[in-house]
Amino acid sequence: MSTPPPLSGTTRSDFLNRIADDRRRAVEAMKLRTPAHELRARLVTQHPAGRLERALRRDGGAGPLRMICEVKRASPSRGPLNPGVDPVATARLYEAGGASAISLVTEPAYFGGELEWIDHVRPATRLPLLLKDFVVDPYQILDAAVRGADGVLLIAAMHSDVGLQRLISEALLLGLDALVEIHDVTELRTALKAGATLVGINNRDLRTFEVRRETALELLPQVPEPVTTVAESGLSAPDDLRALRATRCDAVLMGEVFMTSDDPAATLARLAAAARG
């Protein structure tokens, strides 16, 4: 499968708008193939939401930092990372290496992902699965639930306050957790107002793709204690995890460090040791 080249500076600023439009068109096509009522009929017995969040909760900053390990073929900022990655084999490697959850980047145009990864990986691991995509419609959450995901990513910058609240509520009704991704204080307030209990602090600004590892460290003290927190992007060294372990951060999400490693099992072992402290 071909993967896109990195985005140029002239096209980065409107990345979120363009990808949202792309996903809306894709969702409308999915609805034509399988209307929502037909998809809902495939939904097996629902379990209460909370499986993903419980796996990531660190009990008030005590104990090891939890790890969400990610499968991602490509990145719009770097282009191809690991075009031939086997999501099932990688998920098994992550589980054996001590991951608390697995993230699957399923967006196809910019990340080279496939929704079918959820179907293939679900029977292969006992860990919670996060569908990491650009969710713009409740239909995508229903589809994720039918496929066996335990959580979905929601990007605060892509939604109004009411729209984000609606998507979080839809996820909970379907038994999924919503990892609400934020990058600044304004987005954090939006997420909390919408009812988010699981917040991802992205060190990468999706408008410019600039990465500042300090972003998570600066925002963590402003997240209320009952909320489970995940630091995302730019984390690749044991020192990065040691710094976060000393805070109230619950978990880290890492993907590129494994996708580009010559020995992902050894990389995971090194980072897991730092997460344990």
Residue pairs with C-beta under 8 A, 6 or more apart in sequence:
1 73
1 83
1 112
2 83
2 112
3 73
3 74
3 79
3 80
3 83
3 111
3 112
4 74
4 76
4 79
4 109
4 110
4 112
5 79
6 75
6 76
6 77
6 78
6 79
7 15
7 76
7 77
7 110
7 209
11 18
12 207
12 208
12 209
13 207
13 208
15 76
15 206
15 207
15 209
16 155
16 157
16 158
16 206
16 207
19 107
19 109
19 110
19 134
20 134
20 136
20 158
22 109
23 107
23 133
23 134
23 135
23 136
23 137
23 140
24 136
24 137
27 136
27 137
27 139
27 140
30 139
30 143
31 139
36 139
36 142
39 139
39 142
39 143
39 146
40 142
40 146
42 146
43 142
43 145
43 146
43 174
46 145
46 174
46 175
47 175
48 175
49 171
49 172
49 174
49 175
49 176
49 177
50 177
51 128
51 150
51 151
51 177
52 101
52 128
52 130
52 150
52 151
52 176
52 177
52 179
52 198
53 151
53 177
53 197
53 198
53 228
55 66
55 100
55 101
55 127
55 128
56 66
56 68
56 100
56 101
56 198
56 228
56 230
56 250
56 251
57 66
57 228
57 250
58 64
58 65
58 66
58 228
58 249
58 250
58 251
60 225
60 248
61 247
61 248
61 249
61 250
64 245
64 275
64 276
64 277
65 241
65 244
65 245
65 249
65 250
65 251
65 252
65 275
65 276
65 277
66 100
66 101
66 250
66 251
66 252
66 275
67 98
67 99
67 100
67 101
67 251
67 252
67 254
67 271
67 272
67 275
68 99
68 100
68 101
68 102
68 103
68 130
68 230
68 251
68 252
68 253
68 254
69 94
69 97
69 99
69 101
69 102
69 103
69 254
69 255
69 258
69 268
70 102
70 103
70 104
70 105
70 132
70 253
70 254
70 255
70 258
70 259
71 85
71 87
71 90
71 91
71 102
71 103
71 104
71 105
71 117
71 121
71 255
71 259
72 81
72 82
72 85
72 105
72 111
72 113
72 255
72 256
72 259
73 80
73 81
73 82
73 83
73 85
73 105
73 111
73 112
73 113
73 259
74 80
74 81
74 83
74 110
74 111
74 112
75 81
75 110
75 111
75 256
76 110
76 111
76 209
77 204
77 209
78 256
80 112
81 256
81 259
81 260
82 259
82 260
83 112
85 259
87 104
87 117
87 120
87 121
88 120
88 121
88 124
90 258
90 264
91 102
91 121
91 124
91 125
91 127
92 124
92 125
93 264
93 265
93 268
94 102
94 125
94 127
94 258
94 268
95 102
95 125
95 126
95 127
96 265
97 265
97 268
97 269
97 272
98 268
98 272
98 275
99 127
99 268
100 127
100 128
100 251
101 127
101 128
101 129
101 130
101 150
101 151
101 251
102 121
102 125
102 127
102 128
102 129
102 130
103 129
103 130
103 132
103 153
103 253
103 255
104 113
104 117
104 118
104 121
104 129
104 130
104 131
104 132
105 111
105 113
105 132
105 133
105 255
106 113
106 114
106 115
106 117
106 118
106 131
106 132
106 133
107 113
107 132
107 133
107 134
108 114
113 133
115 131
115 133
115 143
115 147
118 129
118 131
118 144
118 147
118 148
118 149
119 147
119 148
121 129
122 129
122 147
122 148
122 149
128 150
128 151
129 148
129 149
129 150
129 151
130 149
130 150
130 151
130 152
130 153
130 179
131 144
131 147
131 149
131 151
131 152
131 153
132 153
133 140
133 152
133 153
134 155
134 158
135 141
135 152
135 153
135 154
135 155
135 167
136 158
138 166
138 167
138 170
140 152
141 152
141 167
141 170
141 171
141 174
141 176
142 170
142 174
144 152
144 176
145 174
145 175
145 176
149 176
150 176
150 177
151 171
151 176
151 177
151 178
151 179
151 198
152 171
152 176
152 177
152 178
152 179
153 178
153 179
153 181
153 200
154 164
154 167
154 168
154 171
154 178
154 179
154 180
154 181
155 180
155 181
155 206
156 164
156 180
156 181
156 182
156 183
156 187
156 188
156 190
156 191
156 194
157 182
157 183
157 187
157 206
157 207
159 167
161 190
161 193
161 194
164 180
164 190
164 191
164 194
164 196
165 193
165 194
165 195
167 178
168 178
168 180
168 194
168 195
168 196
169 195
171 177
171 178
172 178
177 198
178 196
178 198
179 198
179 199
179 200
179 230
180 191
180 194
180 196
180 198
180 199
180 200
181 199
181 200
181 201
181 202
181 232
182 188
182 190
182 191
182 199
182 200
182 201
182 202
182 219
183 201
183 202
183 204
183 205
183 206
183 215
184 219
185 219
185 222
188 199
188 201
188 219
188 222
188 223
191 199
192 199
192 224
192 227
196 227
197 226
197 227
197 228
198 227
198 228
198 230
199 223
199 227
199 228
199 229
199 230
200 229
200 230
200 231
200 232
200 253
201 215
201 216
201 219
201 220
201 223
201 229
201 230
201 231
201 232
202 215
202 232
202 233
203 211
203 212
203 213
203 214
203 215
203 216
203 231
203 232
203 233
203 234
203 235
204 210
204 211
204 232
204 233
204 234
205 211
205 212
211 233
211 234
212 234
213 234
213 235
213 240
216 231
216 232
216 244
216 249
217 243
217 244
217 247
220 229
220 231
220 247
220 248
220 249
221 247
221 248
223 229
223 248
225 248
228 250
228 251
229 248
229 249
229 250
229 251
230 249
230 250
230 251
230 252
230 253
231 244
231 249
231 251
231 252
231 253
232 252
232 253
233 253
234 240
235 241
235 244
235 252
235 253
235 254
235 257
236 254
236 256
236 257
238 270
238 271
238 273
238 274
239 274
240 252
241 252
241 271
241 274
241 275
242 274
242 277
244 252
245 274
245 275
245 277
252 275
254 271
257 267
257 271
258 264
258 267
258 268
261 267
